[in-house]
Amino acid sequence: MSQYKDKGKRYGFQSAGFDTTHKKIRWLVLYMAAYPAVQGCVQEGIDSVVGQNRPPVLADKPRLVYTEAVIQEVMRIVTMVPVSLPHYAIKDSKLCGFHVDKDTVDILNMFPFLTKQRSGEILTTFDPSVF
């Protein structure tokens, strides 16, 4: 019986990963269509690093800086998961000046982390240059 539970857990993790990846790719395609200048820069970067005679490989990633910035920006602006996974305090501690008791469940609101630039200004527009 436990083998079926394990398969169910693995399927759950796989389907969750597939779902979020699938949605991020759809958003990436949408943003590329909405921002043709960005799409052109991404294509130029890929063509200059990879060329047109082979598919990209993982070793190309460090040189595809703008492409990576665009992907990171889409992941930032399209908040798929607005809160973090639950975290449990393993001991009494302080968080941002607040006392947190041991075994307290902490769930963080991710939106402020995804919308603020280092300077403190609120970012609500698509701008790959922030990376």
Long-range contacts (C-beta under 8 A, 24 or more apart in sequence): 20-80, 20-81, 23-78, 23-80, 24-74, 24-75, 24-78, 24-80, 27-74, 27-78, 28-70, 28-71, 28-74, 31-70, 31-74, 31-126, 34-126, 35-126, 38-70, 38-126, 38-128, 41-66, 42-66, 42-67, 42-70, 66-128, 68-131, 69-128, 69-129, 69-131, 70-128, 72-128, 72-131, 73-126, 73-127, 73-128, 73-130, 73-131, 74-126, 76-114, 76-123, 76-130, 77-114, 77-123, 77-124, 77-125, 77-126, 79-110, 79-111, 79-114, 81-110, 82-109, 82-110, 82-111, 83-107, 83-108, 83-109, 83-110, 84-108, 84-110
